[in-house]
């Protein structure tokens, strides 16, 4: 049995970043006060519907959450390199350096 790799398109990444810019608590991995695991899972399913509408690959909410976490990790590693112009503060990562990193991909 061959294992297939799902490769996220540029349009899906752009949409995912736009969704996360509108939902900073979700982007940071923190739910709003009083949110439950179930409500966060439902929110990711809603995001998955929007992202899957763009086209293949199709993923469920949990898989899109994993894509976002992997993307954040890659971005943090990029910004930790001393040769990058990201500075030494990760807190600005989600707001100011996100667009710069997207352009450098």
Biopython code that builds the backbone (N, CA, C, O; Angstrom):
import numpy as np
from Bio.PDB.StructureBuilder import StructureBuilder

atoms = [
    (1, "UNK", "N", (0.837, -1.179, 0.000)),
    (1, "UNK", "CA", (0.000, 0.000, 0.000)),
    (1, "UNK", "C", (0.883, 1.244, 0.000)),
    (1, "UNK", "O", (1.706, 1.433, 0.896)),
    (2, "UNK", "N", (0.708, 2.073, -0.994)),
    (2, "UNK", "CA", (1.492, 3.295, -1.095)),
    (2, "UNK", "C", (0.879, 4.393, -0.249)),
    (2, "UNK", "O", (-0.338, 4.503, -0.100)),
    (3, "UNK", "N", (1.749, 5.177, 0.282)),
    (3, "UNK", "CA", (1.306, 6.307, 1.096)),
    (3, "UNK", "C", (1.378, 7.561, 0.237)),
    (3, "UNK", "O", (2.423, 7.869, -0.336)),
    (4, "UNK", "N", (0.288, 8.269, 0.151)),
    (4, "UNK", "CA", (0.279, 9.491, -0.648)),
    (4, "UNK", "C", (0.497, 10.701, 0.254)),
    (4, "UNK", "O", (0.055, 10.731, 1.403)),
    (5, "UNK", "N", (1.173, 11.675, -0.284)),
    (5, "UNK", "CA", (1.443, 12.902, 0.448)),
    (5, "UNK", "C", (0.518, 13.993, -0.066)),
    (5, "UNK", "O", (0.411, 14.225, -1.271)),
    (6, "UNK", "N", (-0.140, 14.652, 0.864)),
    (6, "UNK", "CA", (-0.994, 15.775, 0.500)),
    (6, "UNK", "C", (-0.150, 17.036, 0.536)),
    (6, "UNK", "O", (0.463, 17.355, 1.555)),
    (7, "UNK", "N", (-0.123, 17.738, -0.563)),
    (7, "UNK", "CA", (0.667, 18.964, -0.647)),
    (7, "UNK", "C", (-0.276, 20.162, -0.720)),
    (7, "UNK", "O", (-1.059, 20.293, -1.661)),
    (8, "UNK", "N", (-0.193, 21.016, 0.266)),
    (8, "UNK", "CA", (-1.061, 22.184, 0.352)),
    (8, "UNK", "C", (-0.670, 23.196, -0.718)),
    (8, "UNK", "O", (0.512, 23.465, -0.930)),
    (9, "UNK", "N", (-1.674, 23.753, -1.390)),
    (9, "UNK", "CA", (-1.420, 24.724, -2.444)),
    (9, "UNK", "C", (-1.139, 26.102, -1.847)),
    (9, "UNK", "O", (-1.448, 26.364, -0.684)),
    (10, "UNK", "N", (-0.556, 26.964, -2.653)),
    (10, "UNK", "CA", (-0.260, 28.326, -2.217)),
    (10, "UNK", "C", (-1.540, 29.066, -1.851)),
    (10, "UNK", "O", (-1.571, 29.813, -0.874)),
    (11, "UNK", "N", (-2.606, 28.857, -2.643)),
    (11, "UNK", "CA", (-3.875, 29.523, -2.354)),
    (11, "UNK", "C", (-4.436, 29.065, -1.006)),
    (11, "UNK", "O", (-5.008, 29.866, -0.266)),
    (12, "UNK", "N", (-4.273, 27.787, -0.690)),
    (12, "UNK", "CA", (-4.758, 27.296, 0.600)),
    (12, "UNK", "C", (-3.949, 27.882, 1.744)),
    (12, "UNK", "O", (-4.514, 28.241, 2.778)),
    (13, "UNK", "N", (-2.619, 27.987, 1.577)),
    (13, "UNK", "CA", (-1.804, 28.612, 2.613)),
    (13, "UNK", "C", (-2.202, 30.069, 2.815)),
    (13, "UNK", "O", (-2.297, 30.535, 3.951)),
    (14, "UNK", "N", (-2.434, 30.787, 1.725)),
    (14, "UNK", "CA", (-2.833, 32.188, 1.846)),
    (14, "UNK", "C", (-4.166, 32.314, 2.577)),
    (14, "UNK", "O", (-4.334, 33.196, 3.419)),
    (15, "UNK", "N", (-5.098, 31.448, 2.260)),
    (15, "UNK", "CA", (-6.404, 31.464, 2.925)),
    (15, "UNK", "C", (-6.253, 31.094, 4.401)),
    (15, "UNK", "O", (-6.884, 31.704, 5.264)),
    (16, "UNK", "N", (-5.420, 30.098, 4.689)),
    (16, "UNK", "CA", (-5.196, 29.685, 6.069)),
    (16, "UNK", "C", (-4.600, 30.821, 6.886)),
    (16, "UNK", "O", (-5.024, 31.057, 8.017)),
    (17, "UNK", "N", (-3.635, 31.520, 6.335)),
    (17, "UNK", "CA", (-3.024, 32.658, 7.034)),
    (17, "UNK", "C", (-4.063, 33.759, 7.243)),
    (17, "UNK", "O", (-4.107, 34.371, 8.310)),
    (18, "UNK", "N", (-4.893, 34.015, 6.243)),
    (18, "UNK", "CA", (-5.941, 35.037, 6.384)),
    (18, "UNK", "C", (-6.933, 34.652, 7.488)),
    (18, "UNK", "O", (-7.364, 35.503, 8.266)),
    (19, "UNK", "N", (-7.285, 33.383, 7.546)),
    (19, "UNK", "CA", (-8.201, 32.915, 8.597)),
    (19, "UNK", "C", (-7.560, 33.102, 9.967)),
    (19, "UNK", "O", (-8.219, 33.539, 10.911)),
    (20, "UNK", "N", (-6.282, 32.773, 10.074)),
    (20, "UNK", "CA", (-5.591, 32.887, 11.361)),
    (20, "UNK", "C", (-5.382, 34.346, 11.767)),
    (20, "UNK", "O", (-5.377, 34.659, 12.958)),
    (21, "UNK", "N", (-5.210, 35.236, 10.798)),
    (21, "UNK", "CA", (-5.098, 36.655, 11.130)),
    (21, "UNK", "C", (-6.404, 37.184, 11.702)),
    (21, "UNK", "O", (-6.394, 38.094, 12.531)),
    (22, "UNK", "N", (-7.533, 36.620, 11.265)),
    (22, "UNK", "CA", (-8.839, 37.023, 11.789)),
    (22, "UNK", "C", (-9.178, 36.321, 13.097)),
    (22, "UNK", "O", (-10.102, 36.735, 13.798)),
    (23, "UNK", "N", (-8.442, 35.262, 13.436)),
    (23, "UNK", "CA", (-8.680, 34.495, 14.662)),
    (23, "UNK", "C", (-7.368, 34.317, 15.414)),
    (23, "UNK", "O", (-6.833, 33.209, 15.453)),
    (24, "UNK", "N", (-6.835, 35.384, 16.014)),
    (24, "UNK", "CA", (-5.512, 35.306, 16.641)),
    (24, "UNK", "C", (-5.434, 34.319, 17.811)),
    (24, "UNK", "O", (-4.380, 33.726, 18.040)),
    (25, "UNK", "N", (-6.523, 34.133, 18.549)),
    (25, "UNK", "CA", (-6.495, 33.156, 19.643)),
    (25, "UNK", "C", (-6.289, 31.748, 19.108)),
    (25, "UNK", "O", (-5.537, 30.960, 19.683)),
    (26, "UNK", "N", (-6.949, 31.442, 18.022)),
    (26, "UNK", "CA", (-6.801, 30.124, 17.403)),
    (26, "UNK", "C", (-5.389, 29.989, 16.837)),
    (26, "UNK", "O", (-4.779, 28.925, 16.931)),
    (27, "UNK", "N", (-4.880, 31.056, 16.258)),
    (27, "UNK", "CA", (-3.537, 31.028, 15.674)),
    (27, "UNK", "C", (-2.487, 30.735, 16.737)),
    (27, "UNK", "O", (-1.511, 30.035, 16.471)),
    (28, "UNK", "N", (-2.680, 31.261, 17.926)),
    (28, "UNK", "CA", (-1.748, 31.029, 19.017)),
    (28, "UNK", "C", (-1.965, 29.683, 19.689)),
    (28, "UNK", "O", (-1.145, 29.254, 20.501)),
    (29, "UNK", "N", (-3.063, 29.016, 19.356)),
    (29, "UNK", "CA", (-3.354, 27.719, 19.960)),
    (29, "UNK", "C", (-4.123, 27.828, 21.255)),
    (29, "UNK", "O", (-4.223, 26.864, 22.014)),
    (30, "UNK", "N", (-4.666, 29.000, 21.506)),
    (30, "UNK", "CA", (-5.413, 29.212, 22.739)),
    (30, "UNK", "C", (-6.865, 29.499, 22.380)),
    (30, "UNK", "O", (-7.147, 30.316, 21.504)),
    (31, "UNK", "N", (-7.753, 28.843, 23.042)),
    (31, "UNK", "CA", (-9.163, 29.120, 22.827)),
    (31, "UNK", "C", (-9.593, 30.318, 23.640)),
    (31, "UNK", "O", (-8.917, 30.712, 24.590)),
    (32, "UNK", "N", (-10.709, 30.892, 23.268)),
    (32, "UNK", "CA", (-11.220, 31.997, 24.058)),
    (32, "UNK", "C", (-11.713, 31.457, 25.399)),
    (32, "UNK", "O", (-11.930, 30.255, 25.553)),
    (33, "UNK", "N", (-11.885, 32.345, 26.349)),
    (33, "UNK", "CA", (-12.302, 31.924, 27.682)),
    (33, "UNK", "C", (-13.621, 31.177, 27.608)),
    (33, "UNK", "O", (-14.583, 31.660, 27.011)),
    (34, "UNK", "N", (-13.665, 30.022, 28.203)),
    (34, "UNK", "CA", (-14.891, 29.226, 28.233)),
    (34, "UNK", "C", (-15.054, 28.298, 27.044)),
    (34, "UNK", "O", (-16.043, 27.569, 26.963)),
    (35, "UNK", "N", (-14.104, 28.310, 26.122)),
    (35, "UNK", "CA", (-14.235, 27.405, 24.972)),
    (35, "UNK", "C", (-13.820, 25.996, 25.376)),
    (35, "UNK", "O", (-12.981, 25.802, 26.256)),
    (36, "UNK", "N", (-14.417, 25.040, 24.724)),
    (36, "UNK", "CA", (-14.125, 23.647, 25.019)),
    (36, "UNK", "C", (-13.372, 23.027, 23.853)),
    (36, "UNK", "O", (-13.261, 23.616, 22.778)),
    (37, "UNK", "N", (-12.867, 21.846, 24.086)),
    (37, "UNK", "CA", (-12.154, 21.123, 23.042)),
    (37, "UNK", "C", (-13.092, 20.852, 21.863)),
    (37, "UNK", "O", (-12.691, 20.906, 20.700)),
    (38, "UNK", "N", (-14.334, 20.562, 22.194)),
    (38, "UNK", "CA", (-15.330, 20.281, 21.153)),
    (38, "UNK", "C", (-15.611, 21.521, 20.306)),
    (38, "UNK", "O", (-15.724, 21.423, 19.084)),
    (39, "UNK", "N", (-15.722, 22.677, 20.941)),
    (39, "UNK", "CA", (-16.006, 23.902, 20.188)),
    (39, "UNK", "C", (-14.823, 24.287, 19.299)),
    (39, "UNK", "O", (-15.016, 24.793, 18.193)),
    (40, "UNK", "N", (-13.591, 24.048, 19.783)),
    (40, "UNK", "CA", (-12.421, 24.319, 18.953)),
    (40, "UNK", "C", (-12.362, 23.361, 17.766)),
    (40, "UNK", "O", (-11.985, 23.756, 16.663)),
    (41, "UNK", "N", (-12.735, 22.101, 17.993)),
    (41, "UNK", "CA", (-12.761, 21.128, 16.901)),
    (41, "UNK", "C", (-13.808, 21.521, 15.860)),
    (41, "UNK", "O", (-13.572, 21.375, 14.660)),
    (42, "UNK", "N", (-14.948, 22.014, 16.305)),
    (42, "UNK", "CA", (-15.987, 22.469, 15.377)),
    (42, "UNK", "C", (-15.509, 23.682, 14.583)),
    (42, "UNK", "O", (-15.814, 23.815, 13.398)),
    (43, "UNK", "N", (-14.766, 24.557, 15.235)),
    (43, "UNK", "CA", (-14.227, 25.734, 14.559)),
    (43, "UNK", "C", (-13.232, 25.310, 13.474)),
    (43, "UNK", "O", (-13.246, 25.864, 12.375)),
    (44, "UNK", "N", (-12.378, 24.342, 13.773)),
    (44, "UNK", "CA", (-11.426, 23.847, 12.772)),
    (44, "UNK", "C", (-12.143, 23.146, 11.623)),
    (44, "UNK", "O", (-11.681, 23.205, 10.484)),
    (45, "UNK", "N", (-13.259, 22.488, 11.903)),
    (45, "UNK", "CA", (-14.046, 21.868, 10.831)),
    (45, "UNK", "C", (-14.628, 22.941, 9.906)),
    (45, "UNK", "O", (-14.714, 22.749, 8.693)),
    (46, "UNK", "N", (-15.024, 24.071, 10.496)),
    (46, "UNK", "CA", (-15.520, 25.191, 9.692)),
    (46, "UNK", "C", (-14.402, 25.743, 8.804)),
    (46, "UNK", "O", (-14.616, 26.034, 7.628)),
    (47, "UNK", "N", (-13.206, 25.882, 9.386)),
    (47, "UNK", "CA", (-12.059, 26.331, 8.592)),
    (47, "UNK", "C", (-11.750, 25.340, 7.479)),
    (47, "UNK", "O", (-11.418, 25.736, 6.361)),
    (48, "UNK", "N", (-11.860, 24.052, 7.787)),
    (48, "UNK", "CA", (-11.575, 23.007, 6.802)),
    (48, "UNK", "C", (-12.522, 23.110, 5.615)),
    (48, "UNK", "O", (-12.110, 22.910, 4.472)),
    (49, "UNK", "N", (-13.778, 23.418, 5.874)),
    (49, "UNK", "CA", (-14.754, 23.571, 4.798)),
    (49, "UNK", "C", (-14.341, 24.706, 3.863)),
    (49, "UNK", "O", (-14.420, 24.571, 2.642)),
    (50, "UNK", "N", (-13.900, 25.826, 4.442)),
    (50, "UNK", "CA", (-13.456, 26.964, 3.635)),
    (50, "UNK", "C", (-12.207, 26.620, 2.821)),
    (50, "UNK", "O", (-12.108, 26.973, 1.646)),
    (51, "UNK", "N", (-11.266, 25.934, 3.449)),
    (51, "UNK", "CA", (-10.014, 25.601, 2.780)),
    (51, "UNK", "C", (-10.194, 24.516, 1.718)),
    (51, "UNK", "O", (-9.536, 24.545, 0.678)),
    (52, "UNK", "N", (-11.075, 23.572, 1.979)),
    (52, "UNK", "CA", (-11.326, 22.503, 1.010)),
    (52, "UNK", "C", (-12.087, 23.018, -0.207)),
    (52, "UNK", "O", (-12.032, 22.413, -1.277)),
    (53, "UNK", "N", (-12.796, 24.128, -0.048)),
    (53, "UNK", "CA", (-13.535, 24.710, -1.176)),
    (53, "UNK", "C", (-12.580, 25.234, -2.245)),
    (53, "UNK", "O", (-12.965, 25.357, -3.408)),
    (54, "UNK", "N", (-11.346, 25.543, -1.868)),
    (54, "UNK", "CA", (-10.360, 26.043, -2.820)),
    (54, "UNK", "C", (-9.925, 24.938, -3.771)),
    (54, "UNK", "O", (-9.636, 25.193, -4.940)),
    (55, "UNK", "N", (-9.881, 23.725, -3.271)),
    (55, "UNK", "CA", (-9.488, 22.605, -4.117)),
    (55, "UNK", "C", (-8.663, 21.588, -3.362)),
    (55, "UNK", "O", (-8.415, 21.730, -2.164)),
    (56, "UNK", "N", (-8.238, 20.551, -4.083)),
    (56, "UNK", "CA", (-7.465, 19.503, -3.406)),
    (56, "UNK", "C", (-6.130, 20.049, -2.926)),
    (56, "UNK", "O", (-5.613, 20.994, -3.522)),
    (57, "UNK", "N", (-5.566, 19.499, -1.893)),
    (57, "UNK", "CA", (-5.968, 18.312, -1.166)),
    (57, "UNK", "C", (-7.077, 18.613, -0.154)),
    (57, "UNK", "O", (-7.160, 19.710, 0.399)),
    (58, "UNK", "N", (-7.904, 17.630, 0.064)),
    (58, "UNK", "CA", (-8.993, 17.755, 1.029)),
    (58, "UNK", "C", (-8.522, 17.201, 2.372)),
    (58, "UNK", "O", (-7.922, 16.128, 2.441)),
    (59, "UNK", "N", (-8.797, 17.935, 3.413)),
    (59, "UNK", "CA", (-8.423, 17.518, 4.762)),
    (59, "UNK", "C", (-9.571, 17.805, 5.715)),
    (59, "UNK", "O", (-10.437, 18.632, 5.430)),
    (60, "UNK", "N", (-9.570, 17.112, 6.856)),
    (60, "UNK", "CA", (-10.551, 17.430, 7.889)),
    (60, "UNK", "C", (-9.945, 18.494, 8.818)),
    (60, "UNK", "O", (-8.797, 18.899, 8.637)),
    (61, "UNK", "N", (-10.709, 18.933, 9.790)),
    (61, "UNK", "CA", (-10.265, 20.002, 10.673)),
    (61, "UNK", "C", (-8.998, 19.674, 11.437)),
    (61, "UNK", "O", (-8.126, 20.526, 11.603)),
    (62, "UNK", "N", (-8.897, 18.448, 11.897)),
    (62, "UNK", "CA", (-7.729, 18.038, 12.657)),
    (62, "UNK", "C", (-6.463, 18.098, 11.790)),
    (62, "UNK", "O", (-5.404, 18.520, 12.254)),
    (63, "UNK", "N", (-6.584, 17.674, 10.538)),
    (63, "UNK", "CA", (-5.436, 17.713, 9.633)),
    (63, "UNK", "C", (-5.021, 19.145, 9.305)),
    (63, "UNK", "O", (-3.829, 19.438, 9.212)),
    (64, "UNK", "N", (-6.004, 20.047, 9.129)),
    (64, "UNK", "CA", (-5.667, 21.450, 8.868)),
    (64, "UNK", "C", (-5.005, 22.079, 10.089)),
    (64, "UNK", "O", (-4.115, 22.917, 9.947)),
    (65, "UNK", "N", (-5.426, 21.687, 11.270)),
    (65, "UNK", "CA", (-4.784, 22.168, 12.492)),
    (65, "UNK", "C", (-3.317, 21.750, 12.488)),
    (65, "UNK", "O", (-2.446, 22.543, 12.845)),
    (66, "UNK", "N", (-3.040, 20.524, 12.091)),
    (66, "UNK", "CA", (-1.665, 20.020, 12.009)),
    (66, "UNK", "C", (-0.858, 20.797, 10.970)),
    (66, "UNK", "O", (0.313, 21.103, 11.196)),
    (67, "UNK", "N", (-1.476, 21.116, 9.837)),
    (67, "UNK", "CA", (-0.793, 21.916, 8.812)),
    (67, "UNK", "C", (-0.399, 23.268, 9.398)),
    (67, "UNK", "O", (0.720, 23.736, 9.185)),
    (68, "UNK", "N", (-1.315, 23.898, 10.137)),
    (68, "UNK", "CA", (-1.033, 25.197, 10.738)),
    (68, "UNK", "C", (0.102, 25.095, 11.758)),
    (68, "UNK", "O", (0.989, 25.947, 11.782)),
    (69, "UNK", "N", (0.080, 24.054, 12.605)),
    (69, "UNK", "CA", (1.132, 23.885, 13.599)),
    (69, "UNK", "C", (2.489, 23.668, 12.932)),
    (69, "UNK", "O", (3.494, 24.220, 13.380)),
    (70, "UNK", "N", (2.526, 22.878, 11.876)),
    (70, "UNK", "CA", (3.772, 22.651, 11.145)),
    (70, "UNK", "C", (4.275, 23.938, 10.497)),
    (70, "UNK", "O", (5.476, 24.211, 10.487)),
    (71, "UNK", "N", (3.343, 24.727, 9.955)),
    (71, "UNK", "CA", (3.690, 25.999, 9.326)),
    (71, "UNK", "C", (4.288, 26.961, 10.356)),
    (71, "UNK", "O", (5.284, 27.629, 10.080)),
    (72, "UNK", "N", (3.678, 27.028, 11.540)),
    (72, "UNK", "CA", (4.197, 27.892, 12.602)),
    (72, "UNK", "C", (5.588, 27.449, 13.027)),
    (72, "UNK", "O", (6.466, 28.286, 13.239)),
    (73, "UNK", "N", (5.798, 26.146, 13.154)),
    (73, "UNK", "CA", (7.097, 25.634, 13.557)),
    (73, "UNK", "C", (8.168, 25.996, 12.529)),
    (73, "UNK", "O", (9.267, 26.414, 12.892)),
    (74, "UNK", "N", (7.846, 25.835, 11.259)),
    (74, "UNK", "CA", (8.781, 26.178, 10.202)),
    (74, "UNK", "C", (9.105, 27.672, 10.237)),
    (74, "UNK", "O", (10.257, 28.071, 10.063)),
    (75, "UNK", "N", (8.087, 28.482, 10.464)),
    (75, "UNK", "CA", (8.271, 29.933, 10.523)),
    (75, "UNK", "C", (9.139, 30.334, 11.714)),
    (75, "UNK", "O", (10.000, 31.205, 11.590)),
    (76, "UNK", "N", (8.914, 29.703, 12.862)),
    (76, "UNK", "CA", (9.715, 30.004, 14.048)),
    (76, "UNK", "C", (11.172, 29.618, 13.840)),
    (76, "UNK", "O", (12.078, 30.343, 14.251)),
    (77, "UNK", "N", (11.394, 28.477, 13.201)),
    (77, "UNK", "CA", (12.774, 28.059, 12.929)),
    (77, "UNK", "C", (13.462, 29.039, 11.991)),
    (77, "UNK", "O", (14.642, 29.349, 12.156)),
    (78, "UNK", "N", (12.712, 29.524, 11.003)),
    (78, "UNK", "CA", (13.271, 30.502, 10.076)),
    (78, "UNK", "C", (13.660, 31.785, 10.813)),
    (78, "UNK", "O", (14.710, 32.368, 10.542)),
    (79, "UNK", "N", (12.823, 32.212, 11.729)),
    (79, "UNK", "CA", (13.063, 33.457, 12.454)),
    (79, "UNK", "C", (14.132, 33.303, 13.529)),
    (79, "UNK", "O", (14.699, 34.298, 13.979)),
    (80, "UNK", "N", (14.414, 32.081, 13.943)),
    (80, "UNK", "CA", (15.450, 31.869, 14.942)),
    (80, "UNK", "C", (16.845, 31.934, 14.355)),
    (80, "UNK", "O", (17.819, 32.076, 15.094)),
    (81, "UNK", "N", (16.960, 31.832, 13.032)),
    (81, "UNK", "CA", (18.273, 31.920, 12.412)),
    (81, "UNK", "C", (18.788, 33.350, 12.547)),
    (81, "UNK", "O", (18.055, 34.297, 12.260)),
    (82, "UNK", "N", (20.036, 33.521, 12.979)),
    (82, "UNK", "CA", (20.556, 34.879, 13.191)),
    (82, "UNK", "C", (20.717, 35.695, 11.908)),
    (82, "UNK", "O", (20.821, 36.920, 11.971)),
    (83, "UNK", "N", (20.740, 35.044, 10.756)),
    (83, "UNK", "CA", (20.910, 35.784, 9.506)),
    (83, "UNK", "C", (19.611, 36.387, 9.015)),
    (83, "UNK", "O", (19.628, 37.203, 8.093)),
    (84, "UNK", "N", (18.509, 36.020, 9.587)),
    (84, "UNK", "CA", (17.209, 36.529, 9.162)),
    (84, "UNK", "C", (16.921, 37.874, 9.807)),
    (84, "UNK", "O", (17.447, 38.176, 10.878)),
    (85, "UNK", "N", (16.100, 38.674, 9.171)),
    (85, "UNK", "CA", (15.708, 39.977, 9.702)),
    (85, "UNK", "C", (14.424, 39.886, 10.518)),
    (85, "UNK", "O", (13.601, 40.800, 10.477)),
    (86, "UNK", "N", (14.249, 38.828, 11.236)),
    (86, "UNK", "CA", (13.044, 38.677, 12.050)),
    (86, "UNK", "C", (13.251, 39.226, 13.450)),
    (86, "UNK", "O", (12.291, 39.324, 14.214)),
    (87, "UNK", "N", (14.446, 39.578, 13.798)),
    (87, "UNK", "CA", (14.686, 40.072, 15.142)),
    (87, "UNK", "C", (14.723, 38.922, 16.123)),
    (87, "UNK", "O", (14.756, 37.759, 15.721)),
    (88, "UNK", "N", (14.718, 39.233, 17.387)),
    (88, "UNK", "CA", (14.794, 38.204, 18.408)),
    (88, "UNK", "C", (13.477, 38.025, 19.147)),
    (88, "UNK", "O", (13.425, 37.305, 20.144)),
    (89, "UNK", "N", (12.440, 38.648, 18.689)),
    (89, "UNK", "CA", (11.153, 38.529, 19.368)),
    (89, "UNK", "C", (10.195, 37.714, 18.533)),
    (89, "UNK", "O", (9.856, 38.096, 17.413)),
    (90, "UNK", "N", (9.765, 36.613, 19.064)),
    (90, "UNK", "CA", (8.811, 35.769, 18.360)),
    (90, "UNK", "C", (7.396, 36.317, 18.440)),
    (90, "UNK", "O", (6.551, 35.955, 17.621)),
    (91, "UNK", "N", (7.127, 37.157, 19.381)),
    (91, "UNK", "CA", (5.762, 37.637, 19.577)),
    (91, "UNK", "C", (5.238, 38.408, 18.369)),
    (91, "UNK", "O", (4.031, 38.449, 18.130)),
    (92, "UNK", "N", (6.130, 39.009, 17.622)),
    (92, "UNK", "CA", (5.711, 39.740, 16.434)),
    (92, "UNK", "C", (5.545, 38.817, 15.241)),
    (92, "UNK", "O", (5.164, 39.262, 14.159)),
    (93, "UNK", "N", (5.823, 37.558, 15.426)),
    (93, "UNK", "CA", (5.802, 36.569, 14.359)),
    (93, "UNK", "C", (4.471, 36.511, 13.640)),
    (93, "UNK", "O", (4.435, 36.475, 12.410)),
    (94, "UNK", "N", (3.380, 36.502, 14.381)),
    (94, "UNK", "CA", (2.070, 36.282, 13.782)),
    (94, "UNK", "C", (1.507, 37.509, 13.083)),
    (94, "UNK", "O", (0.614, 37.393, 12.244)),
    (95, "UNK", "N", (2.013, 38.662, 13.418)),
    (95, "UNK", "CA", (1.424, 39.867, 12.837)),
    (95, "UNK", "C", (2.307, 40.518, 11.793)),
    (95, "UNK", "O", (1.854, 40.781, 10.679)),
    (96, "UNK", "N", (3.561, 40.783, 12.133)),
    (96, "UNK", "CA", (4.377, 41.579, 11.222)),
    (96, "UNK", "C", (5.226, 40.755, 10.269)),
    (96, "UNK", "O", (5.409, 41.165, 9.122)),
    (97, "UNK", "N", (5.744, 39.633, 10.684)),
    (97, "UNK", "CA", (6.680, 38.874, 9.871)),
    (97, "UNK", "C", (6.013, 37.811, 9.014)),
    (97, "UNK", "O", (6.675, 37.201, 8.174)),
    (98, "UNK", "N", (4.728, 37.577, 9.202)),
    (98, "UNK", "CA", (4.025, 36.551, 8.448)),
    (98, "UNK", "C", (4.016, 36.872, 6.964)),
    (98, "UNK", "O", (4.266, 35.992, 6.140)),
    (99, "UNK", "N", (3.736, 38.100, 6.617)),
    (99, "UNK", "CA", (3.714, 38.491, 5.208)),
    (99, "UNK", "C", (5.100, 38.420, 4.582)),
    (99, "UNK", "O", (5.232, 38.024, 3.424)),
    (100, "UNK", "N", (6.133, 38.796, 5.327)),
    (100, "UNK", "CA", (7.499, 38.733, 4.815)),
    (100, "UNK", "C", (7.895, 37.292, 4.542)),
    (100, "UNK", "O", (8.502, 37.001, 3.511)),
    (101, "UNK", "N", (7.564, 36.402, 5.440)),
    (101, "UNK", "CA", (7.922, 35.004, 5.270)),
    (101, "UNK", "C", (7.175, 34.377, 4.119)),
    (101, "UNK", "O", (7.734, 33.559, 3.389)),
    (102, "UNK", "N", (5.920, 34.746, 3.942)),
    (102, "UNK", "CA", (5.161, 34.214, 2.806)),
    (102, "UNK", "C", (5.812, 34.634, 1.495)),
    (102, "UNK", "O", (5.824, 33.868, 0.532)),
    (103, "UNK", "N", (6.343, 35.829, 1.458)),
    (103, "UNK", "CA", (6.976, 36.318, 0.235)),
    (103, "UNK", "C", (8.305, 35.610, -0.029)),
    (103, "UNK", "O", (8.724, 35.477, -1.179)),
    (104, "UNK", "N", (8.962, 35.158, 1.037)),
    (104, "UNK", "CA", (10.259, 34.497, 0.889)),
    (104, "UNK", "C", (10.163, 33.010, 0.597)),
    (104, "UNK", "O", (11.186, 32.375, 0.342)),
    (105, "UNK", "N", (8.962, 32.432, 0.627)),
    (105, "UNK", "CA", (8.831, 30.988, 0.410)),
    (105, "UNK", "C", (9.146, 30.617, -0.990)),
    (105, "UNK", "O", (9.085, 29.440, -1.345)),
]
sb = StructureBuilder()
sb.init_structure("model")
sb.init_model(0)
sb.init_chain("A")
sb.init_seg("    ")
for serial, (resi, resn, name, xyz) in enumerate(atoms, 1):
    if name == "N":
        sb.init_residue(resn, " ", resi, " ")
    sb.init_atom(name, np.array(xyz, "f"), 0.0, 1.0, " ", f" {name:<3s}", serial, name[0])
structure = sb.get_structure()
